[in-house]
Amino acid sequence: MDGKKKRKTSLYLTEEESETLRDLSERLDVSQAKVMQEALAAYDAEQEPDRNFAFAGTFEGDGSSIADVSDAQLMEGFGE
């Protein structure tokens, strides 16, 4: 075990889901509980938002800066 306290729970699965769980457990040579724990951890990690957006587009473009664009040019098209 990983040292964390475990809590027993019940899980209702269809016959197909139960067979899949059993097959994965046998194939990976781990307990069915371990398969479920790892699946939950993987699912939870997928739900985390991507926090790397600050660098999106950083290395794209011609190298010019928006600071060099006049206010008039930036405002073109607004309010039309």
C-alpha positions as a Markdown table, in Angstrom:
| # | Residue | x | y | z |
|---|---|---|---|---|
| 1 | Met | 0.0 | 0.0 | 0.0 |
| 2 | Asp | 1.0 | 3.6 | -0.5 |
| 3 | Gly | 0.6 | 4.5 | 3.2 |
| 4 | Lys | -2.7 | 6.4 | 2.7 |
| 5 | Lys | -5.7 | 5.1 | 4.7 |
| 6 | Lys | -8.1 | 3.2 | 2.5 |
| 7 | Arg | -11.9 | 3.3 | 2.7 |
| 8 | Lys | -13.9 | 0.3 | 1.5 |
| 9 | Thr | -16.7 | 1.2 | -0.9 |
| 10 | Ser | -19.2 | -0.7 | -3.2 |
| 11 | Leu | -19.4 | -0.3 | -6.9 |
| 12 | Tyr | -22.2 | -1.5 | -9.1 |
| 13 | Leu | -21.0 | -2.6 | -12.6 |
| 14 | Thr | -22.7 | -4.2 | -15.5 |
| 15 | Glu | -21.6 | -7.7 | -16.4 |
| 16 | Glu | -19.5 | -6.3 | -19.3 |
| 17 | Glu | -17.8 | -3.7 | -17.0 |
| 18 | Ser | -17.1 | -6.4 | -14.5 |
| 19 | Glu | -15.5 | -8.6 | -17.1 |
| 20 | Thr | -13.4 | -5.7 | -18.3 |
| 21 | Leu | -12.2 | -4.9 | -14.8 |
| 22 | Arg | -11.3 | -8.6 | -14.2 |
| 23 | Asp | -9.5 | -8.8 | -17.5 |
| 24 | Leu | -7.5 | -5.6 | -16.9 |
| 25 | Ser | -6.6 | -6.8 | -13.4 |
| 26 | Glu | -5.3 | -10.1 | -14.7 |
| 27 | Arg | -3.5 | -8.6 | -17.7 |
| 28 | Leu | -1.8 | -6.0 | -15.5 |
| 29 | Asp | -1.2 | -8.4 | -12.6 |
| 30 | Val | -2.7 | -6.0 | -10.1 |
| 31 | Ser | -5.8 | -6.1 | -7.9 |
| 32 | Gln | -9.1 | -4.9 | -9.3 |
| 33 | Ala | -9.0 | -2.2 | -6.6 |
| 34 | Lys | -5.7 | -1.0 | -8.0 |
| 35 | Val | -7.1 | -0.9 | -11.5 |
| 36 | Met | -10.0 | 1.3 | -10.3 |
| 37 | Gln | -7.7 | 3.5 | -8.2 |
| 38 | Glu | -5.4 | 4.1 | -11.2 |
| 39 | Ala | -8.5 | 4.7 | -13.5 |
| 40 | Leu | -9.8 | 7.3 | -11.1 |
| 41 | Ala | -6.5 | 9.0 | -10.8 |
| 42 | Ala | -6.1 | 9.2 | -14.6 |
| 43 | Tyr | -9.7 | 10.5 | -15.0 |
| 44 | Asp | -9.1 | 13.1 | -12.3 |
| 45 | Ala | -5.9 | 14.3 | -14.0 |
| 46 | Glu | -7.8 | 14.7 | -17.3 |
| 47 | Gln | -10.2 | 17.1 | -15.6 |
| 48 | Glu | -7.4 | 19.5 | -14.6 |
| 49 | Pro | -7.5 | 22.7 | -16.7 |
| 50 | Asp | -4.5 | 23.4 | -18.9 |
| 51 | Arg | -2.6 | 26.2 | -17.0 |
| 52 | Asn | 0.0 | 26.6 | -19.8 |
| 53 | Phe | -2.1 | 29.2 | -21.6 |
| 54 | Ala | 0.2 | 32.1 | -20.6 |
| 55 | Phe | 2.8 | 31.0 | -23.2 |
| 56 | Ala | 0.3 | 30.3 | -26.0 |
| 57 | Gly | 1.4 | 31.9 | -29.2 |
| 58 | Thr | 4.7 | 33.2 | -27.6 |
| 59 | Phe | 6.9 | 32.0 | -30.4 |
| 60 | Glu | 4.5 | 32.6 | -33.3 |
| 61 | Gly | 4.3 | 35.6 | -35.6 |
| 62 | Asp | 6.8 | 37.9 | -37.3 |
| 63 | Gly | 8.4 | 39.1 | -34.0 |
| 64 | Ser | 6.7 | 42.5 | -34.0 |
| 65 | Ser | 5.1 | 43.8 | -30.8 |
| 66 | Ile | 1.6 | 44.9 | -30.3 |
| 67 | Ala | 3.1 | 47.8 | -28.3 |
| 68 | Asp | 4.3 | 49.2 | -31.7 |
| 69 | Val | 0.8 | 49.3 | -33.2 |
| 70 | Ser | -0.9 | 52.7 | -32.9 |
| 71 | Asp | -4.1 | 53.1 | -30.9 |
| 72 | Ala | -5.9 | 54.1 | -34.1 |
| 73 | Gln | -4.9 | 50.9 | -35.8 |
| 74 | Leu | -6.0 | 48.8 | -32.7 |
| 75 | Met | -9.4 | 50.5 | -32.7 |
| 76 | Glu | -10.1 | 49.9 | -36.4 |
| 77 | Gly | -13.3 | 47.9 | -36.7 |
| 78 | Phe | -14.6 | 48.4 | -33.2 |
| 79 | Gly | -18.0 | 50.0 | -32.8 |
| 80 | Glu | -19.0 | 49.5 | -36.5 |
